[in-house]
Amino acid sequence: MNRALGRLLLACLSLTGAGTACAQDVVRLGNLRFAHYGAVSYMQEICPKHGLRIEERLFAKGADIMPAVVAGQIDVAALAADGAIAARANNVPIYAVAGFAKGGARIVVRADAGIRSLKDLKGRRVGVTRGGGHELLLYAELEKAGLSWSEKGLAQVTIVFLPYEELNGALADGRIDAMSQSEPQSAQAINKKIGVELLKPYDTAVGEPRRLLVMTEKFYARRPLAEKLMRCFVEATAAFNNDPALAERYVREQLFKGALSAQDYRDAMANADYTVDVTPEYIDATTRLMQRYGVGRMSRPPKAAEWVKLDLLARAKAEAKSGP
């Protein structure tokens, strides 16, 4: 238990006798184990001084968080924009309240595969995680190169769907020739000589991908609590941006439990940034591309005006700028 959390719990117990106020101030966070998700995780250290306790639960991919949201087990979540859009399209009651990272993707190919350009992917097997932002980025790049794709091997490029944690192994043992992968996994693949970078897939209509911080509608309606959480998020992100050594130490030691090297972290974050910003225009553009490529299986594509709520972020940023 860190000191700030300890002081908070003692204060709550002294006021309530049974810690009821503390229980009301617990925020259940759904997060993913990627390098650029680190500032969201760091809220666990910042939030106690704002009167909040963060209970973080790590998931394998963004789509896995949504059933927990529907079940009432998660209040706030971090995931790629397309995952949040697909969830909202299928009536998951969430609002997008901020961005938290940009970048964090690469297309990596086997070093011995003779692939020098996207057009060289013709006749190849390309791995990607279904429902992740990297699927959308891959399809946009393939279309730009004039290549067709299919999971069933009936097109120029065969898509192989695998979890993030299996893509590097599949590239290493030759089950796939290339992959659209996240960070730090793509940096690890390159540093371990499993593959080489073909490109960073940011030169299409998708642009540089953004990740979203989302809140349930129910949590957003609890205004004092939601405002505290947003102040905590803005402060945690600023702490990471102002102190890269802190960010590296926390991500490597806490989020990855020592399983990420210094070189892998630095290479990963050379391809990503911690941020708090996102725009409704970006979310609408991403929604249109998801429709175009059939990503997310949306029953009714949502318009950003219906579910993007940036008022909490604007207030927290203004408060941070004005200082204590």
Buried (B, 14 or more C-beta within 10 A) or exposed (E): EEEBBEEBBEEBBEEEEEBEBBEEBEBBBBBBBBBBBBBBBBBBBBBBEBBBBBEBEBBEBBBBBBEBBBEEEBBBBBBBBBBBBBBBBBEBBBBBBBBBBBBBBBBBBBEEBEBEEBEBBBEBBBBBBBBBBBBBBBBBBBBEBEBEBEEEEEBBBBBBBBEBEBBBBBBBEEBBBBBBBBBBBBBBBBBEEBBBBBBBBBEBEBBBBBBBBBBBEEBBEBEEBBBBBBBBBBBBBBBBBEEEEBBBEBBBEBBBEEEBBEEBBBBBBEBBBBBBBBEBEBBBBBBEBBBEBEBBEBEEBBEBEEBBBBEBBEBBBEBBEEEE
